[in-house]
Amino acid sequence: MKLLRYTAALLIGLAATSLRVAAPTEASHVSCGDVLTSHTVLDSDLNCAGNGLIMGADGISLDLNGHTITSAGGLVGVQAWGRSGVTIRNGTVTGFLFGVWLDGTRNSSIRGVAANGNKQTGILVTNDSDGNQVTGCTANGNGAAGIIVHAGSDRNSVKGCTASGNGIGTAGLGIEVSLGSTGNDVKENQVVANKRNGLVLLNGANRNEVKNNTVAGNGRIGLVVQLNSLTNNIKDNVITGNKRNGIVVQDNSDGNVIRNNVINHNGTSGALDGNQGIVVTLGAGHTDIRDNTINGNLRNGISVNADSSGNNTVISNSLSGNGDGVTGFNLSDLTTGPGTAGTNDTYKNNSCLTSNPLGLCSAP
Protein backbone atom coordinates (compact mmCIF):
# COMPACT_ATOMS: atom_id res chain seq x y z
CA MET A 1 0.00 0.00 0.00
CA LYS A 2 1.33 3.38 -0.93
CA LEU A 3 2.04 5.71 1.96
CA LEU A 4 0.21 9.01 2.31
CA ARG A 5 1.88 12.13 1.06
CA TYR A 6 4.48 13.56 3.43
CA THR A 7 2.42 16.65 4.20
CA ALA A 8 -0.66 18.00 2.49
CA ALA A 9 0.13 21.53 3.53
CA LEU A 10 3.34 21.54 1.54
CA LEU A 11 1.52 20.25 -1.53
CA ILE A 12 -0.89 23.13 -1.33
CA GLY A 13 1.97 25.58 -0.97
CA LEU A 14 3.75 24.24 -4.02
CA ALA A 15 0.60 24.17 -6.10
CA ALA A 16 0.07 27.83 -5.38
CA THR A 17 3.50 28.78 -6.68
CA SER A 18 3.55 30.60 -10.00
CA LEU A 19 5.44 28.35 -12.45
CA ARG A 20 6.96 29.00 -15.83
CA VAL A 21 8.13 26.30 -18.20
CA ALA A 22 11.75 26.67 -19.26
CA ALA A 23 12.74 26.43 -22.89
CA PRO A 24 12.73 22.86 -24.26
CA THR A 25 16.35 22.91 -25.47
CA GLU A 26 19.60 23.18 -23.48
CA ALA A 27 18.36 26.11 -21.42
CA SER A 28 21.12 28.02 -19.65
CA HIS A 29 19.29 31.01 -18.23
CA VAL A 30 16.36 30.10 -16.00
CA SER A 31 14.43 31.88 -13.28
CA CYS A 32 13.11 30.96 -9.86
CA GLY A 33 9.95 28.86 -10.11
CA ASP A 34 10.71 27.45 -13.58
CA VAL A 35 9.64 23.92 -14.46
CA LEU A 36 12.50 22.29 -16.34
CA THR A 37 11.62 19.95 -19.19
CA SER A 38 15.06 19.46 -20.75
CA HIS A 39 18.71 19.19 -19.74
CA THR A 40 19.66 22.46 -18.05
CA VAL A 41 22.96 24.09 -17.12
CA LEU A 42 22.79 27.15 -14.88
CA ASP A 43 24.67 30.21 -16.06
CA SER A 44 24.21 32.28 -12.90
CA ASP A 45 23.19 32.17 -9.25
CA LEU A 46 19.49 32.38 -8.37
CA ASN A 47 18.12 34.33 -5.41
CA CYS A 48 14.51 33.24 -4.96
CA ALA A 49 11.76 34.87 -2.95
CA GLY A 50 9.80 31.60 -3.16
CA ASN A 51 10.67 28.19 -4.54
CA GLY A 52 13.66 27.37 -6.69
CA LEU A 53 13.50 24.94 -9.65
CA ILE A 54 11.23 22.02 -10.47
CA MET A 55 12.26 18.92 -12.42
CA GLY A 56 9.29 18.69 -14.77
CA ALA A 57 10.18 15.70 -16.98
CA ASP A 58 11.74 12.26 -16.69
CA GLY A 59 15.31 11.58 -17.76
CA ILE A 60 16.56 15.18 -17.58
CA SER A 61 19.49 16.69 -15.69
CA LEU A 62 20.06 19.93 -13.84
CA ASP A 63 23.71 20.97 -13.68
CA LEU A 64 24.03 23.79 -11.18
CA ASN A 65 27.44 24.41 -12.74
CA GLY A 66 28.95 25.56 -9.45
CA HIS A 67 26.22 28.13 -8.87
CA THR A 68 24.03 28.72 -5.82
CA ILE A 69 20.25 28.72 -5.51
CA THR A 70 19.33 30.63 -2.38
CA SER A 71 16.23 31.89 -0.62
CA ALA A 72 15.24 33.68 2.55
CA GLY A 73 12.05 31.64 3.00
CA GLY A 74 11.14 29.49 0.01
CA LEU A 75 9.79 25.98 0.49
CA VAL A 76 12.03 23.86 -1.76
CA GLY A 77 15.25 24.69 -3.60
CA VAL A 78 15.13 21.88 -6.18
CA GLN A 79 12.26 19.41 -6.28
CA ALA A 80 11.58 16.25 -8.28
CA TRP A 81 8.11 14.83 -7.56
CA GLY A 82 6.91 11.71 -9.35
CA ARG A 83 9.92 11.69 -11.68
CA SER A 84 12.26 8.96 -12.95
CA GLY A 85 15.86 9.07 -14.11
CA VAL A 86 16.62 12.71 -13.26
CA THR A 87 19.98 14.08 -12.13
CA ILE A 88 20.72 17.11 -9.93
CA ARG A 89 24.39 17.97 -9.55
CA ASN A 90 27.27 20.31 -8.89
CA GLY A 91 26.18 23.34 -6.89
CA THR A 92 24.72 24.78 -3.70
CA VAL A 93 21.15 25.02 -2.44
CA THR A 94 20.65 27.09 0.72
CA GLY A 95 18.11 29.08 2.73
CA PHE A 96 15.00 27.07 1.82
CA LEU A 97 12.86 24.98 4.15
CA PHE A 98 14.07 21.89 2.24
CA GLY A 99 17.14 22.04 0.03
CA VAL A 100 16.56 19.16 -2.42
CA TRP A 101 13.39 17.07 -2.26
CA LEU A 102 12.74 13.81 -4.12
CA ASP A 103 9.13 12.67 -3.66
CA GLY A 104 7.85 9.52 -5.33
CA THR A 105 10.91 9.71 -7.59
CA ARG A 106 12.89 6.69 -8.77
CA ASN A 107 16.26 5.79 -10.25
CA SER A 108 17.55 9.34 -9.99
CA SER A 109 20.69 10.93 -8.57
CA ILE A 110 21.86 13.89 -6.51
CA ARG A 111 25.59 14.32 -6.97
CA GLY A 112 28.04 16.86 -5.62
CA VAL A 113 25.33 19.13 -4.20
CA ALA A 114 25.92 21.26 -1.10
CA ALA A 115 22.52 21.39 0.61
CA ASN A 116 23.64 23.54 3.51
CA GLY A 117 21.94 26.03 5.78
CA ASN A 118 18.34 25.11 5.02
CA LYS A 119 15.74 25.64 7.69
CA GLN A 120 14.54 22.06 7.95
CA THR A 121 16.35 19.35 5.94
CA GLY A 122 19.19 19.50 3.44
CA ILE A 123 18.21 16.49 1.27
CA LEU A 124 14.88 14.67 1.60
CA VAL A 125 14.10 11.39 -0.21
CA THR A 126 10.53 10.38 0.62
CA ASN A 127 7.21 8.76 -0.27
CA ASP A 128 8.23 5.59 -2.14
CA SER A 129 11.29 7.13 -3.74
CA ASP A 130 13.22 4.01 -4.74
CA GLY A 131 16.61 3.26 -6.30
CA ASN A 132 18.07 6.76 -6.02
CA GLN A 133 21.68 7.76 -5.36
CA VAL A 134 22.84 10.60 -3.13
CA THR A 135 26.58 10.78 -3.74
CA GLY A 136 29.37 13.14 -2.72
CA CYS A 137 27.01 15.71 -1.23
CA THR A 138 27.27 17.91 1.84
CA ALA A 139 24.29 18.52 4.11
CA ASN A 140 25.65 20.79 6.82
CA GLY A 141 24.14 23.32 9.18
CA ASN A 142 20.49 22.59 8.41
CA GLY A 143 17.87 23.33 11.04
CA ALA A 144 16.74 19.77 11.77
CA ALA A 145 18.53 17.14 9.65
CA GLY A 146 21.16 16.70 7.00
CA ILE A 147 19.81 13.82 4.88
CA ILE A 148 16.54 11.88 5.39
CA VAL A 149 15.38 8.76 3.52
CA HIS A 150 11.90 7.81 4.67
CA ALA A 151 8.26 6.90 4.06
CA GLY A 152 8.71 3.61 2.24
CA SER A 153 11.74 4.68 0.20
CA ASP A 154 13.75 1.55 -0.67
CA ARG A 155 17.08 0.58 -2.27
CA ASN A 156 18.56 4.07 -2.16
CA SER A 157 22.25 4.82 -1.65
CA VAL A 158 23.72 7.61 0.47
CA LYS A 159 27.45 7.45 -0.17
CA GLY A 160 30.47 9.66 0.36
CA CYS A 161 28.49 12.53 1.89
CA THR A 162 29.14 14.81 4.85
CA ALA A 163 26.34 15.58 7.33
CA SER A 164 27.68 17.94 9.97
CA GLY A 165 26.46 20.58 12.38
CA ASN A 166 22.77 19.99 11.75
CA GLY A 167 20.23 21.07 14.35
CA ILE A 168 19.24 24.02 16.46
CA GLY A 169 19.67 23.99 20.21
CA THR A 170 19.75 20.35 21.34
CA ALA A 171 17.72 18.87 18.43
CA GLY A 172 19.12 17.74 15.11
CA LEU A 173 20.63 14.74 13.37
CA GLY A 174 22.97 13.88 10.53
CA ILE A 175 21.40 11.04 8.48
CA GLU A 176 18.06 9.29 9.06
CA VAL A 177 16.45 6.22 7.45
CA SER A 178 12.90 5.74 8.69
CA LEU A 179 9.21 4.94 8.27
CA GLY A 180 9.39 1.55 6.58
CA SER A 181 12.34 2.33 4.32
CA THR A 182 14.11 -0.92 3.43
CA GLY A 183 17.28 -2.12 1.74
CA ASN A 184 19.09 1.22 1.67
CA ASP A 185 22.89 1.61 1.72
CA VAL A 186 24.47 4.27 3.92
CA LYS A 187 28.19 4.06 3.22
CA GLU A 188 31.43 6.03 3.48
CA ASN A 189 29.84 9.13 4.98
CA GLN A 190 31.16 11.61 7.55
CA VAL A 191 28.46 12.16 10.19
CA VAL A 192 30.00 14.62 12.59
CA ALA A 193 29.08 17.14 15.29
CA ASN A 194 25.32 17.14 14.84
CA LYS A 195 23.36 18.65 17.70
CA ARG A 196 21.71 15.43 18.89
CA ASN A 197 22.21 12.06 17.16
CA GLY A 198 24.47 11.21 14.26
CA LEU A 199 22.89 8.39 12.26
CA VAL A 200 19.38 7.07 12.99
CA LEU A 201 17.40 4.03 11.81
CA LEU A 202 13.85 4.15 13.14
CA ASN A 203 10.17 3.34 12.68
CA GLY A 204 10.50 0.08 10.79
CA ALA A 205 13.72 0.82 8.92
CA ASN A 206 14.60 -2.77 7.96
CA ARG A 207 17.43 -4.59 6.18
CA ASN A 208 19.53 -1.47 5.62
CA GLU A 209 23.33 -1.58 5.44
CA VAL A 210 25.38 1.01 7.35
CA LYS A 211 29.03 0.56 6.40
CA ASN A 212 32.38 2.40 6.48
CA ASN A 213 30.99 5.59 8.00
CA THR A 214 32.69 7.87 10.49
CA VAL A 215 30.21 8.93 13.18
CA ALA A 216 31.93 11.28 15.60
CA GLY A 217 31.40 14.08 18.08
CA ASN A 218 27.61 14.13 17.94
CA GLY A 219 25.72 15.76 20.80
CA ARG A 220 24.05 12.64 22.13
CA ILE A 221 24.27 9.20 20.42
CA GLY A 222 26.40 8.22 17.48
CA LEU A 223 24.09 5.62 15.91
CA VAL A 224 20.56 4.68 17.01
CA VAL A 225 18.42 1.72 15.90
CA GLN A 226 14.92 2.08 17.32
CA LEU A 227 11.16 1.60 17.03
CA ASN A 228 10.88 -1.86 15.48
CA SER A 229 13.77 -1.54 13.05
CA LEU A 230 14.84 -5.06 12.10
CA THR A 231 17.80 -6.97 10.63
CA ASN A 232 19.99 -4.01 9.78
CA ASN A 233 23.67 -4.61 9.13
CA ILE A 234 26.04 -2.18 10.88
CA LYS A 235 29.66 -2.91 10.05
CA ASP A 236 33.12 -1.43 9.48
CA ASN A 237 32.22 1.96 10.98
CA VAL A 238 34.23 4.21 13.27
CA ILE A 239 32.02 5.57 16.05
CA THR A 240 33.92 7.82 18.38
CA GLY A 241 33.70 10.79 20.72
CA ASN A 242 29.91 11.02 20.86
CA LYS A 243 28.71 12.69 24.04
CA ARG A 244 26.50 9.89 25.37
CA ASN A 245 26.56 6.45 23.69
CA GLY A 246 28.24 5.01 20.62
CA ILE A 247 25.45 2.67 19.41
CA VAL A 248 22.00 2.14 20.96
CA VAL A 249 19.59 -0.62 19.84
CA GLN A 250 16.17 -0.24 21.46
CA ASP A 251 12.36 -0.23 21.21
CA ASN A 252 11.79 -3.84 20.07
CA SER A 253 14.36 -3.61 17.29
CA ASP A 254 15.28 -7.22 16.59
CA GLY A 255 17.89 -9.20 14.68
CA ASN A 256 20.36 -6.40 14.01
CA VAL A 257 24.03 -7.14 13.34
CA ILE A 258 26.86 -4.96 14.74
CA ARG A 259 30.13 -6.24 13.35
CA ASN A 260 33.75 -5.15 12.92
CA ASN A 261 33.27 -1.58 14.10
CA VAL A 262 35.66 0.60 16.09
CA ILE A 263 33.68 2.12 18.96
CA ASN A 264 35.76 4.22 21.30
CA HIS A 265 35.85 7.22 23.64
CA ASN A 266 32.09 7.73 23.74
CA GLY A 267 30.58 9.35 26.83
CA THR A 268 32.35 12.66 26.77
CA SER A 269 29.44 14.47 28.47
CA GLY A 270 30.04 12.81 31.85
CA ALA A 271 26.25 12.53 32.37
CA LEU A 272 25.03 9.58 34.44
CA ASP A 273 22.81 8.15 31.69
CA GLY A 274 24.55 6.59 28.72
CA ASN A 275 28.28 6.97 28.17
CA GLN A 276 28.63 3.44 26.80
CA GLY A 277 29.98 1.84 23.65
CA ILE A 278 27.01 -0.36 22.70
CA VAL A 279 23.66 -0.54 24.53
CA VAL A 280 20.85 -3.06 23.90
CA THR A 281 17.69 -2.06 25.74
CA LEU A 282 13.90 -1.54 25.78
CA GLY A 283 12.79 -4.83 24.25
CA ALA A 284 15.53 -5.13 21.65
CA GLY A 285 16.92 -8.63 21.18
CA HIS A 286 18.56 -11.19 18.90
CA THR A 287 21.37 -8.67 18.38
CA ASP A 288 24.56 -10.13 16.92
CA ILE A 289 27.56 -8.19 18.29
CA ARG A 290 30.89 -9.55 17.09
CA ASP A 291 34.43 -8.70 15.99
CA ASN A 292 34.22 -5.11 17.26
CA THR A 293 37.01 -3.11 18.92
CA ILE A 294 35.53 -1.21 21.85
CA ASN A 295 37.90 0.90 23.92
CA GLY A 296 37.89 3.81 26.34
CA ASN A 297 34.17 4.43 26.67
CA LEU A 298 33.30 6.22 29.88
CA ARG A 299 31.14 3.48 31.44
CA ASN A 300 30.43 0.07 29.89
CA GLY A 301 31.91 -1.17 26.66
CA ILE A 302 28.86 -3.32 25.87
CA SER A 303 25.76 -3.07 28.06
CA VAL A 304 22.75 -5.38 27.70
CA ASN A 305 20.09 -3.95 29.97
CA ALA A 306 17.60 -5.95 32.01
CA ASP A 307 14.76 -4.85 29.73
CA SER A 308 16.35 -6.38 26.62
CA SER A 309 14.30 -9.25 25.18
CA GLY A 310 17.43 -11.45 25.27
CA ASN A 311 18.90 -13.99 22.87
CA ASN A 312 21.74 -11.65 21.99
CA THR A 313 25.12 -13.05 20.94
CA VAL A 314 28.34 -11.27 21.90
CA ILE A 315 31.30 -12.96 20.24
CA SER A 316 34.98 -12.23 19.57
CA ASN A 317 34.99 -8.58 20.56
CA SER A 318 38.10 -6.84 21.88
CA LEU A 319 37.34 -4.54 24.82
CA SER A 320 39.65 -2.53 27.03
CA GLY A 321 39.64 0.57 29.19
CA ASN A 322 35.85 0.81 29.44
CA GLY A 323 34.57 1.93 32.86
CA ASP A 324 36.39 1.67 36.15
CA GLY A 325 35.50 -1.91 37.10
CA VAL A 326 33.13 -0.62 39.77
CA THR A 327 30.47 1.54 38.11
CA GLY A 328 31.34 0.47 34.58
CA PHE A 329 32.76 -2.64 32.93
CA ASN A 330 34.00 -3.86 29.60
CA LEU A 331 30.96 -6.17 29.48
CA SER A 332 27.75 -5.71 31.48
CA ASP A 333 24.61 -7.86 31.18
CA LEU A 334 21.71 -7.37 33.58
CA THR A 335 19.38 -9.98 32.04
CA THR A 336 18.74 -13.32 33.76
CA GLY A 337 18.31 -16.66 32.07
CA PRO A 338 19.98 -19.85 30.81
CA GLY A 339 22.76 -18.12 28.87
CA THR A 340 26.36 -17.37 29.79
CA ALA A 341 26.96 -16.70 33.51
CA GLY A 342 23.21 -16.73 34.23
CA THR A 343 22.28 -14.11 31.66
CA ASN A 344 19.76 -14.49 28.84
CA ASP A 345 22.53 -14.07 26.25
CA THR A 346 25.55 -15.89 24.78
CA TYR A 347 29.15 -14.68 25.27
CA LYS A 348 32.15 -16.32 23.60
CA ASN A 349 35.78 -15.40 23.01
CA ASN A 350 35.55 -11.77 24.13
CA SER A 351 38.93 -10.34 25.02
CA CYS A 352 38.53 -8.23 28.16
CA LEU A 353 39.32 -8.06 31.88
CA THR A 354 36.17 -6.85 33.64
CA SER A 355 32.55 -7.95 33.40
CA ASN A 356 29.32 -7.83 35.36
CA PRO A 357 28.50 -10.60 36.16
CA LEU A 358 31.84 -12.35 36.24
CA GLY A 359 32.48 -14.90 33.53
CA LEU A 360 31.58 -12.96 30.39
CA CYS A 361 35.21 -12.24 29.43
CA SER A 362 37.81 -14.57 28.03
CA ALA A 363 41.50 -13.94 28.67
CA PRO A 364 42.84 -10.92 26.78
Secondary structure as UniProt FT lines:
FT   HELIX           8..15
FT   STRAND          20..21
FT   TURN            32..33
FT   STRAND          34..36
FT   STRAND          40..41
FT   STRAND          46..48
FT   STRAND          53..55
FT   TURN            58..59
FT   STRAND          61..63
FT   TURN            65..66
FT   STRAND          68..71
FT   STRAND          76..81
FT   STRAND          87..94
FT   STRAND          98..103
FT   STRAND          109..115
FT   STRAND          121..126
FT   STRAND          133..135
FT   STRAND          145..150
FT   STRAND          157..159
FT   STRAND          162..164
FT   TURN            169..170
FT   STRAND          173..178
FT   STRAND          185..187
FT   STRAND          190..192
FT   STRAND          197..202
FT   STRAND          209..211
FT   STRAND          214..216
FT   STRAND          223..226
FT   STRAND          233..235
FT   STRAND          238..240
FT   STRAND          247..249
FT   STRAND          257..259
FT   STRAND          262..264
FT   TURN            268..269
FT   STRAND          278..280
FT   TURN            282..283
FT   STRAND          288..290
FT   STRAND          293..295
FT   STRAND          302..304
FT   TURN            306..307
FT   STRAND          313..315
FT   STRAND          318..320
FT   STRAND          331..333
FT   HELIX           340..342
FT   STRAND          346..348
FT   STRAND          355..356
FT   TURN            358..359
//
